[in-house]
Amino acid sequence: MPDFEIFLCKSLLGWLAIQVCLTVVFLWSLRSRTKKPLPDNQLPKTAIILYLRGANPFLANCLRSLLQQNYPQYDLKLIIDHQEDPAWKIASDTIQEISATNVEISALTMVRDRCSLKCSALIQAISALDETYAVVALVDPDIVVHSTWLRELVSPLINPKVGATTGNHWYSATGNYWGSLLRYVGNVSTVVQMYLFQIPWGGTMAIKTAVLRQTGLLDKWSQAFAEDVMISRIFSQHRLKIKFVPSLLMLNRQECDLYYLRDWIKHQLLCSRLYHPRWSAVVGDAISSILFPTLAILTLLGALLSGKWDTVALLVGCYGSYTLGLLWLMLILEQAVQQIIHDQGQAIAQLSTTTIYKMLIAIPLTQWIYGLGMLSSVWMSTLTWCGVTYQISGPLNIRLVEYKPLAKQSGAPVIGLPN
């Protein structure tokens, strides 16, 4: 048996063993006991900040959930791209419908040309807060939070060593598009990585306002493309912890076609390349997850054409075990996350046999698509995201080169992470 084929098999199975260990660590974190949320008299006054551009299909439900939090003192600060933006009417109608008084709507008054629109909005909202707000919570418009979301997010901040708390997103695997399934498969690995490297997610994140001042985070956001990934490196310099809250794995039901998936992958990988504290580890993970399986498939095809049946049997068994092992890990994680989402009071569709078979096919497809995305992100100098074009010259060298407010009559863009 040639040494190369044996090396490939050992590499695949060895990488699978590493994935199993990392998944077990993450599962342990999900099942670990969390302290009870703080009582009302210990919860600090908090501002929830939500930036909106476009009529996200989940926006009305998102706003209703944010305005019905079981939390004593909080206000919702909406920064909307423009008064003519489709989100303005949805937000106004929803607020009027539930007669909310703890909410303020503002237009984005200053579009900075050296950072993303979302960073501009966050700077505007936070700079306008008075000193009574001890915590700032960030959220995205494509999730619907449960009633204790803010209480669970803020409570761990009582620890003086914790500067920020975060949850993470979990996509539904039962959508109608292959893009949704491929994004789900890729995100499973991303969620585990973000936990291990203490990377926060801006869609559910809380930061002490004192920490914002201490770290100079607003100044850094004024030159940044993404607000969340960079926080890990900055906090480590100040010896501050980012606390992952397992109960805040939030379900995202928004669909995703292959066209949007392409842009989403570019966005995710670009943010990682610019700000991830362990970008080399991300590249190493990509090589192990993409290169070795692809080489195994190509070698298998070559063995088939040349009639080397012992090699074919070895590679089929090895690659099959590897792929089934990854599927098994995803199903275990899915089961654990479903319990968390059930505890939030949300329903999630059970995986059908057909969906599981599709997941098996999606594993290699996702690896190849992410591999292409990884390569393109290395040389990427411009990115169009949510209808806005940016020139990227470095982590703190961003330029907004094309921006137009959305008009009321325009169609609603599919927006997951508004920037």
N, C-alpha and C positions, 0 to 999 in steps of 0.2 A: 504494500500500500504506500503511495507517494507521501512524503513527509508534509507537503503543502496541504493536502486534503485533511490529514490528521490535525495539523495546526489550525485549520479553519474550524474543525469540529470542536477542538478544545477551547478555541477562542469564543465560539458561540455559546457553548455550555457554561464556560466560565463567566461570561457576561450575564447570562441568565441567572447564575447563582448570585452575582452581585445585585442584580435587580430584585431578586427575592429578598435579600437582606435589607436593602433600602426600603422596600415596600413594608416589610415587617416593622421597621423602625417607625414609618409613617402611621401604620395601623395602630401601633402602640400609643402614639400621640393622640389618635382619634378616640381611643378607648380609655385614655388616662382620665383620672378624676379631675374635674375642674372645680374651683372654689365657687361657692354660691355667690350670685351677683350681690353687689352692695345694696344696703337699704337706702331708702330715699334720702335720708338726712346726710349720707356720705357721698352722694353722687354730685359731681360738680356741674355747674351750668355749662351747656354744650351747644355749639353751633354746628348743624349739619349743612354742608355745602354741596350743592349739586349744580354742575354746569350742563347746559342743554344747548344742543344745536340739532334741529330737525325733530320731526314728530316720531319718536321711537314708539313702536306699537305697544310697549308695556308701560309707557310713561304715566298714564292716568292711574293705573294700579300701583305703580311705584310711589307716586305722590300720596295716594290714599294711605298706603302702608306707612310711609314716613311721618305722616301727620296724625297717626294713631298709635304712637309709641307709648309704652308703659314706662315713662321716664318723667321725673318731676319738673325739671327746668331745661328746656331746650327750644331752639328756634331753627327753622328751616330757611336757609338763604339760597335762593335760586338766582343764578347768573345765566341769563339767556342771551344767546348770540346777538339778537337784534329784536326790536319790537315787532318787526314784520315776520319773524321766524314762526313757523307753524307750531312750535312748542309753546309759544306765548299764550295762545288761545286755549290750548289743552290745559296748561297750568292754571290759568285764570278760571276756567270753567270748573276744574276739579276743586280748587280752593273755595270757590263760591258754593259748590255743591255740598261740601261738608262744613261750611262756615268756620273755617280754620282762622285763627287769629295770630298764631305763632309762626307766620311765614312772611317772607319779604321777597318780592320779585324785582330784579334790577337787570338792566341791559348791560352788556359788556361795553364799557365806555372807552376803554383803551386797548386796542389791539396791538400788542407789542410785536415787533418784527424780529425779535431775537429769541423767541421761545414759542411753544405751541399755544394754541388758543386756550386749552384747558389750563395751562400754567398761568396764562394771563388772567383767566377768570378766578383762579384760586388766590392769586396775589391780590386782586381787587377785593374779593370777599373778605379775606382774612385781615387785610390792612384796615378795613372799615369796622372791625369788631372793637368793642370797648373792653376794658380790663376785667369785666365781670365774667367773661367767657374763659374758662380754664382749659377747655378741650375743644378741638376741632375734629369733626368726623366727616369723612369723604365717602361718597357713594356714587354709583353709576345708575343711569336711568333704565337699564335693561334687567334689573332684578326687583323682585317684590319681597320686602323684608318682613319678618314676623314681628309680633308686638314687643318682644323683649330684645330685639336686635341691638338697639342702642345701649341698653343696660348691660348686656353681655359684652359689648365692645368696649365700653368705658371702664367697667369694674376692675380689670387687671391693672389699670393705670395707677391704682393706689400704691403699687410697689414703686418706690423711688428710683429703682434701677431700670424700670420699663418706661421707655420714652414713647412707644407707639404700640398699638395692637392692630391685628389684621385678621381677616378671614381669607377666603379664596373662592373662585368661581368653579362650578362644576356643570358642564354642559350635558344636556339631555342626549342620550344615544338613540332615541326613538323618533327622530325627525324624518321628514319626507325626502331630504336631499342627501346625496353622498357627501357633499361638503360638510354637512352637520356631523356626520359620523366620523369623517376624517379629523375634523377639529376636536371631536370628543376624544378620539384615540390619542392624538398629540397632547391634549391638555392633561390627560391622566399622568403622563410622565412629567409634565411641567409643574403640576401641583406638588408632586413629591419633591422635585428639585427645589422649588421655592421654599418649602418647609425646611429642607436640609440646609439651605444657604441663607435662611432668614431674609427672604425677599418679600416685602409686603405687596399687597394688591390694592391699588387705589380705588377699587370698586366697593370695598368695605375696609376702612382704615380709620383709626383715631389717633391723634397726636396731641400731646400737651402743648398749650400755647407757649408755656415757658420754654419748652424744648425747641419750638420753632425759632424763638429769639436766640436761644443758646447756640444753636447750630448754624444760624444764618441761612436757614433753608429757603426762605423767600427770595433771597438774593441769588441763590443757585437756581431756583425755579425760573427766575427771570432770564436765564440763558439756556434753559433745558428743553428737551423735546418731551420727556416723560417725567412725571412727578414721583413715581413710586419706587422704581428699581434702584435709583441712586441712593435712596435713604439708607439702605443696608451698609454701604461703605461709610457714609457720613456718620451714622450712629456708632459704628465700631470705633471711629476715631475719637468719639466722645464717651466711649465705654457705656453706651446705652443699649438696652435690649429691645428687640421687637418681639412681642408676644403673639404667637399664633393661637387663635381661639377656635378649637375644633368645632364647636357648635355653630360657627359662622361660615361653614361651607355652603355657599349660596347657589341655588339652582338657577341656571340660565336656560330658558326655553326658546330663545330666539333662533330662528332657522338661519342657515348659512349655505349658499350655493357655492359652486367651485370657483366662480369669479371672485366672490367676496373672500373666500378662504385664501386665495392667493394673496390678496392685499393684507388680510389679517396676519398671515404667517410673516410677510415682509415686515409688518409693524412690530410684531412680537420679537423677531430675531434682531431687528435693528435696535430696539430698546435694550436688548440683552448685550449686543456688541458694544453699545455706547456706555452702559452704566453697570452691567453685571460685575460684581466684585470678583467672580471666578469665571470669567469668560473662557479661559483656557479649559476649564473643566467642562463647560458646555460644549466646546468644540470636541473634546475627548469623548464625551458621551455620544455626540453625533457620529463620530468616526466608528465607535464601537457598535452603535445601534443601526448604522446605515451601511457602512463599508463591508463589514464582515458578512452580514446576511446577503448582500448583493453579490459579493464574491462567491459565496456558497451556491447561489442560484446559477451564476454564470458557469462555475466549475461543474455543477450538476448537468447543465445543458451540454457542455463539452463532453462529459463522460457518456451521456446518452448517445451523442452523435458518433462517438468512437467505440461504443459497445463495451465500455468498462463497467460491467454490471456490479462488481463488488464495490467499486467507488460510488456508483449510483445508489446502491443500498445504504451505504454508510452516510452519504450526504442527505438522502431522503429522511432517514431516521433521525439524523442530527438536526436538520433544519425543521422537520416536523415537530420534534420535541421542543425546540426553541420557540417556535411560533405558538404552539399549544400552551407552553409555559407562560408566555406573555398574555395570552388570552385568559388563562386561569388567574393571573394576578389582577387583570382588569376586572374580572367578575367578582373577585374577593373585595376589591376596593369599591366597586359599585354597590355591593351588598352593604358594606359599612356606611357608605355615604347615604344610601337610601334610608337607613335608620335615622341618621341625623336630620335629613330633610323631612322625614315623617314626624320627628319630634318637634319640628318647626311648625307643624300643622299643614304642610303641603302634601299634595298627592304627586306621586311619580310613577310613570308607567313601568310595569315589569318588562324585563327583556324577553322577547319572544325567541323561539328557536331560530326563526329567520334572521332576526337581528343579530343573534350570536354568530351565525354563519357569516353574515356580512361583516361583523367585527373581525373575524378571522381573515377575510380578504382584505379588510381595511388596514391591517397591521403593516404588510409590506408596502402598500400604496402610500400610507402615511410616512413611512421611513423615506421613500424616494422623494416625495413632495417636500418634506422637510430638508432633505439633503440638497435639493435644488435651491430651496429658500436660503439655506445656510451659505451656499456658494454666492448667491446673488447679493446677500446682505454684506459680504466682505467688501464689495466694490460699490455699494449703493451710495450715491451722493445726493439723490433727490427722492422724495417720497410724497405721493399724493394720498392723503388720508382724510376721509369724511369731507371730500370736496375741497380740501386745502392742500396746497403744494409747498413743501419745505425743501430747502437746500441744507444738506447735512455735511458739515466740514469737520466736526469733532463733537465730543460730549457737551461742551459748553460753547459751541460755535454753530448755532442754528440760525437760519434766516427764513422767514416767511416770505415766499416770493409770489404767491397767488392766492388771494382770498376774496370771496364774495359772500355777503350775507344771503341766507336762504329767504326767498319770498314766500308769502302766505300761500300762493297758488301752486308753489312747486311741490313735486312729489316728495314723500317722506323718505329720506335715505335710510339705508340699513346701517344703523350706528350702534356699535357695541361699546367702544371706549372713545368718547368724544375728545378730540384734540384740535 
